[in-house]
Amino acid sequence: MLVLSDAAAQRVLAMIEEEGDSSLYMRVGVKGGGCTGLSYGMGFDSTVEETDQVLEIKGVPIVVDNESAPVLQGVNIDFKENMMGGGFTIDNPNAIASCGCGASFKTATKEGTPEKC
């Protein structure tokens, strides 16, 4: 489903260690919003719902809700460091349009609800 780069996996595992709770999952999802209609969400969660899929990629425990799963099929998550700091990047082969900053997108099958910029 998802592709996690080595850099992203290492960063997430380090963040989980910093949190001091090895039971945390990295939750990845999609919700309506942003300039183009859909926005990514990433964060830590300690619970798994009945409607979640649980994955483990490169040692990282990941939870994706069933509604987001089709939109995230084939998504590549990376972590890049630069002189201004670092951050996660998401490359979604399903996106047919995205906003200028890349934070929101739409696919051929799911447009979401755009917000005014």
KEFIBA-71202 format. One record per residue (C-alpha): residue in one letter; residue number from 1; y, x, z. Coordinates in steps of 0.25 Angstrom, whole numbers, always signed. Example, Ala and Ser with C-alpha at 12.3 -4.5 7.8 and 13.67 -1.06 7.14 Angstrom:
+-------+--------+-------+-------+-------+
! balum ! kolvex !     y !     x !     z !
+-------+--------+-------+-------+-------+
!     A !      1 !   -18 !   +49 !   +31 !
!     S !      2 !    -4 !   +55 !   +29 !
+-------+--------+-------+-------+-------+
This chain:
+-------+--------+-------+-------+-------+
! balum ! kolvex !     y !     x !     z !
+-------+--------+-------+-------+-------+
!     M !      1 !    +0 !    +0 !    +0 !
!     L !      2 !   +11 !   +10 !    +5 !
!     V !      3 !   +12 !   +25 !    +2 !
!     L !      4 !   +18 !   +33 !   +13 !
!     S !      5 !   +22 !   +47 !   +10 !
!     D !      6 !   +18 !   +59 !   +19 !
!     A !      7 !   +33 !   +60 !   +23 !
!     A !      8 !   +34 !   +45 !   +27 !
!     A !      9 !   +20 !   +45 !   +34 !
!     Q !     10 !   +25 !   +58 !   +42 !
!     R !     11 !   +38 !   +52 !   +46 !
!     V !     12 !   +32 !   +38 !   +50 !
!     L !     13 !   +22 !   +45 !   +59 !
!     A !     14 !   +32 !   +54 !   +65 !
!     M !     15 !   +41 !   +41 !   +68 !
!     I !     16 !   +29 !   +34 !   +74 !
!     E !     17 !   +27 !   +46 !   +83 !
!     E !     18 !   +42 !   +46 !   +87 !
!     E !     19 !   +40 !   +32 !   +91 !
!     G !     20 !   +29 !   +36 !  +100 !
!     D !     21 !   +20 !   +24 !   +96 !
!     S !     22 !    +8 !   +27 !   +88 !
!     S !     23 !    +5 !   +13 !   +86 !
!     L !     24 !   +17 !   +10 !   +77 !
!     Y !     25 !   +15 !    +6 !   +62 !
!     M !     26 !   +25 !    +8 !   +51 !
!     R !     27 !   +29 !    -6 !   +46 !
!     V !     28 !   +33 !    -6 !   +32 !
!     G !     29 !   +38 !   -19 !   +26 !
!     V !     30 !   +47 !   -27 !   +16 !
!     K !     31 !   +57 !   -38 !   +19 !
!     G !     32 !   +67 !   -46 !   +12 !
!     G !     33 !   +81 !   -40 !   +11 !
!     G !     34 !   +89 !   -28 !    +6 !
!     C !     35 !   +97 !   -28 !    -7 !
!     T !     36 !   +85 !   -30 !   -16 !
!     G !     37 !   +77 !   -40 !    -8 !
!     L !     38 !   +66 !   -32 !    +0 !
!     S !     39 !   +68 !   -21 !   +11 !
!     Y !     40 !   +58 !   -12 !   +17 !
!     G !     41 !   +55 !   -11 !   +31 !
!     M !     42 !   +48 !    +0 !   +39 !
!     G !     43 !   +47 !    +2 !   +54 !
!     F !     44 !   +37 !    +4 !   +65 !
!     D !     45 !   +29 !    -8 !   +71 !
!     S !     46 !   +18 !    -8 !   +81 !
!     T !     47 !   +12 !   -21 !   +77 !
!     V !     48 !    +4 !   -26 !   +65 !
!     E !     49 !    +5 !   -40 !   +61 !
!     E !     50 !    -7 !   -48 !   +54 !
!     T !     51 !    +1 !   -48 !   +42 !
!     D !     52 !    +2 !   -33 !   +41 !
!     Q !     53 !    -6 !   -23 !   +34 !
!     V !     54 !    -8 !   -10 !   +41 !
!     L !     55 !    -9 !    +3 !   +34 !
!     E !     56 !   -10 !   +18 !   +37 !
!     I !     57 !    -4 !   +28 !   +28 !
!     K !     58 !    -4 !   +43 !   +31 !
!     G !     59 !    -7 !   +40 !   +45 !
!     V !     60 !    +5 !   +30 !   +46 !
!     P !     61 !    +1 !   +16 !   +51 !
!     I !     62 !    +9 !    +6 !   +42 !
!     V !     63 !   +10 !    -9 !   +43 !
!     V !     64 !   +15 !   -18 !   +31 !
!     D !     65 !   +16 !   -33 !   +32 !
!     N !     66 !    +8 !   -41 !   +21 !
!     E !     67 !   +21 !   -47 !   +15 !
!     S !     68 !   +27 !   -33 !   +13 !
!     A !     69 !   +14 !   -26 !    +8 !
!     P !     70 !   +14 !   -30 !    -7 !
!     V !     71 !   +29 !   -25 !    -8 !
!     L !     72 !   +25 !   -12 !    -2 !
!     Q !     73 !   +13 !    -9 !   -10 !
!     G !     74 !   +14 !    +5 !   -15 !
!     V !     75 !   +27 !    +8 !    -8 !
!     N !     76 !   +29 !   +23 !    -5 !
!     I !     77 !   +36 !   +26 !    +8 !
!     D !     78 !   +42 !   +40 !   +10 !
!     F !     79 !   +50 !   +48 !   +20 !
!     K !     80 !   +61 !   +57 !   +14 !
!     E !     81 !   +70 !   +67 !   +22 !
!     N !     82 !   +83 !   +71 !   +17 !
!     M !     83 !   +96 !   +78 !   +22 !
!     M !     84 !  +101 !   +64 !   +27 !
!     G !     85 !   +88 !   +61 !   +35 !
!     G !     86 !   +76 !   +54 !   +30 !
!     G !     87 !   +70 !   +41 !   +27 !
!     F !     88 !   +59 !   +33 !   +22 !
!     T !     89 !   +59 !   +29 !    +7 !
!     I !     90 !   +51 !   +18 !    +1 !
!     D !     91 !   +47 !   +18 !   -14 !
!     N !     92 !   +41 !    +4 !   -18 !
!     P !     93 !   +35 !    +3 !   -32 !
!     N !     94 !   +35 !   -12 !   -31 !
!     A !     95 !   +51 !   -12 !   -30 !
!     I !     96 !   +57 !   -17 !   -43 !
!     A !     97 !   +71 !   -16 !   -37 !
!     S !     98 !   +78 !    -9 !   -25 !
!     C !     99 !   +92 !    -8 !   -19 !
!     G !    100 !  +100 !    +5 !   -21 !
!     C !    101 !   +95 !   +11 !    -7 !
!     G !    102 !   +81 !    +7 !    -9 !
!     A !    103 !   +80 !    -1 !    +4 !
!     S !    104 !   +77 !   -14 !    -3 !
!     F !    105 !   +69 !   -18 !   -15 !
!     K !    106 !   +62 !   -30 !   -23 !
!     T !    107 !   +49 !   -30 !   -30 !
!     A !    108 !   +44 !   -39 !   -42 !
!     T !    109 !   +37 !   -48 !   -32 !
!     K !    110 !   +46 !   -48 !   -20 !
!     E !    111 !   +61 !   -49 !   -20 !
!     G !    112 !   +64 !   -51 !    -6 !
!     T !    113 !   +78 !   -56 !    -1 !
!     P !    114 !   +90 !   -47 !    -5 !
!     E !    115 !  +101 !   -46 !    +5 !
!     K !    116 !  +116 !   -44 !    +0 !
!     C !    117 !  +119 !   -29 !    +1 !
+-------+--------+-------+-------+-------+
